[in-house]
Amino acid sequence: MAPETTTPSVDRTMGTYRRAHPLFVSGKGAWLFDSEGNRYLDFISGIGAACLGHGHPALAKALGEQAATLGHISNLYRNAPGEAFAARLCEAAGMDAVFFSNSGSEANEGALKLARKYHLAKGEPGRQSFVALKGGFHGRTFGSLSVTSKAAYREPFGAMLEVEFVDPGDHEALAAALAKRPAALILEPIQGEGGILELCDGFLRKARALCTETGTVLIHDEVQCGGGRTGTFLASMRAGDDAKPDVVTLAKPIGAGVPIGAMLARGEMAKTLQPGEHGSTFGGGTLACRAGLVVLDELEAGLQDHVIEIGHAFGKGLDDLVARHDVLAVRRGRGVIQGVVAPGRSSDIVDGLFRAGVLAVTAAQDVVRFLPPYILTADELAEGIERFDRLLTDFF
């Protein structure tokens, strides 16, 4: 049972969010419950973070045990959960070393720093600019914001890093940009905020080849699409080793809702940063890494197979809605990162779904985005699709 809390009459948080009205007080599995007794199917899962849903017994048990045993000690000292999670995460991602932080923005910030340091160490200090893709979103800190393409996010904050943005899928434009010898190319294999736009395997392989040819660091931002969400641990794994990045960033689902970010690297990149060149007070802490170990345990115990199965059913259900409702144009995505394009109506649909008790979120203006928890059952999926169908039939 959730502890009793008192809600202040004045909200003292800064006005950076347009929060919906409900005050959520508890959750169970894929369901959230508000202070007025209403329940909602959570097809957002904390914008892709709560991959085990709410009130997961193994996660709650592990965090309780860890909190009662050893909490925060900083990175001045070793801790067992951090070392265990680092080893297993590197194995799952096919990388050699990891730096832990607290969010996806921080992980991407670290990746940009790593790329610059790599070139400096190789005697190429002039390689300081970056290439990113139009539609990409990489975070809110200065570096990660610099490589985020939406001007409205960047413009209020003045000068940014030097970045050239190219269209996803445009091989010639990418080749021309990388020929200028930037420090790194950063991309999302599936653009989340950009509208569940999946880069084709051929483009991912071409990006790898061009980065190898020009000596450019290749960074894959898998903060939203990675961590098992697509059916493979990394979304880019479907494209094979010919698309493998030098650096990959993760966050969101790898902590099941406990804040954590991870910058993973391989080969020379894994040995580039030296003591004192990067750091984090809380990164790799006992609680977050214990949560990460639970996520990996669950994936290995069958949850990854479940994501594949429920993802196929999800895609089939959305395809059926697209075929029967003219307001929907096309489905995008795979696994449990999917969406439907609804030109000019995505916000109206998200609002309607909310009233119908299903939580969704927009992306790239015209896309209704779904990021349900990995533990979503077939019955819950069917109920969510049925509520969506009824909304479209009655109001659109």
Secondary structure, 3 states (H helix, E strand, C coil): CCCCCCCCCCCCCCCCCCCCCCCEEEEEECEEEECCCCEEEECCHHHHCCCCCECCHHHHHHHHHHHHHCCCCCCCCCCHHHHHHHHHHHHHHCCCEEEEECCHHHHHHHHHHHHHHHHHHCCCCCCCCEEEECCCCCCCCHHHHHCCCCHHHHHHHCCCCCEEEECCCCHHHHHHHHCCCCCEEEECCEECCCCCEECCHHHHHHHHHHHHHHCCEEEEECCCCCCCCCCCCCHHHHHCHHHCCCEEEECHHHHCCCCCEEEEECHHHHHCCCCCCCCCCCCCCHHHHHHHHHHHHHHHHHHHHHHHHHHHHHHHHHHHHHHHCCCCCEEEEECCEEEEECCCCHHHHHHHHHHCCEECEEECCCEEEECCCCCCCHHHHHHHHHHHHHHHHHHC
